[in-house]
Amino acid sequence: MATSTTIRCLISIIFLTLVIKGSSSGCTLNNITIGTTRSGREINDMAEWNVVVTNNCNCIQSQLTLTCTGFKTLEPVDPSILSVTNDVCLLINGKPLPAFASVKFSYVWYPPFIMWPKSSTIGSCN
């Protein structure tokens, strides 16, 4: 009888551990932050903007796209960092953005573009 109870307890502990580990990632697009600040530099009377995209999750996020409706720039952005197709921008060619890592790029236009995370694929977690 004691062995049966011990086995049930162990199975319960293993099950709860898997449930907690599975739900602990909880990564969503809300874990992606996009900060845009003015650099202070101007080109042809248009401001340069520095953008930092950060993955604030303990999981890798890849195939990260941003909405970037009407995105334009006087200075090109390295396409390996940001590629624009219509109103969607793909970050770092879809490669994984590690947990708590950031990607930075700059563009020149006025006014600044409002960007927000559109989609991503959640990968392995720390």
N, C-alpha and C positions, 0 to 999 in steps of 0.2 A: 504494500500500500504506500509506504514512504517513497519507494522508487518511482511509482506512478506519479505521485505529487511532484517529486523533483523534476521528472521529465516534463510535465506540464508547465512548471515554472520556467524551466530552461527554454522551452518552445515559446512561451509568452515573452520572455526577455529578448530572444532573437527576433521575434516578430516586431516588437516595439522598437528595437534598435533599427531595423530596416525601415519602418515607417518614419521614424524621426529623422534618419539620415536622408531618406528620399524627400522629405518635406523641408529639410533645413536649407536646401539650396534656395528655393523660393524665388529664383531669378525671373524677372520680367523686364519689359522695356522700361519700366519705372526705375530700374537700376542703372540705366544709361543716362548720364547727365551731359548736357551740352552747354558750355559756357562761351559766350562771345564778348570780347572786350576790344575796345579801340586801342590800336597800337600807338597812336600819336603821329603816325606817318600819313602823309597825303600824297596822292599821285593824281595829277590833273583835277585838282580840287575835290577828289573823292577820298574818303577815309579808308585806311587799311584796318581790317578786322582780324584779330587772332581768335581762332576757335579751338577749344579743347573738348574732346569727346572722351568721357571716362566711363569705364565699366566698374560700377560700384557693387559688384557681386562677387561671390566666391567661386563663380563658375565662368568658364570661357564662353564668350559669345562670338559667333562667327556669322558670316553672311549678313553683316549689320548694314541696314539701309536707313537712310534719313530722308524725311521729306525736305525738299529744297525747291519749292515752287518758284519758277522764274529765275533760278540762280544764274548770276552773271558775275564776271570779274574782269577787271582791266589787266590784272597780272595772273598768269596761269597758275593753277594749283597742280602740283605733281599728281598725275593720274594714278599713280600707284598708291596714293593716299586717299584721293577722292575722285571718283569717276561719276559723271553726271549723264543720266539718260532720262530725257523728258523732265519730270518733276521729282525724280528719285535719285539720290546719291548713294553710291556704294562705297563703303569705307574700307580701306586697305585691301582692295581687290577681293573682298569676302573672306580674307584670312582671319584666323582667330585673334580676338582681342582678349588677352589674358585677364584673369581676375585682378581687379584694382589697378589696371593699366590704363594709360591714356594715349590718344593720338592727337597731334596738333597740326593745324594748317592755317594759312592766312589767305585772305582774298581782299580785293579792293573794289568797293562799290558803295553807293549811298542811296537809300538807307540800308542798314544791315538786313540780311535775310533771316527770317525766323525758321529755324530748323528744329525738328524733333525726331526721335527714333520712330521708325516705321515698322521694321521687322528685324528679327535676328533668330539664329539657331543656337539654343543653349547646349553647351558641351559639358565636358567633365568638370567636376567641382573639387575644390580643395577641402 
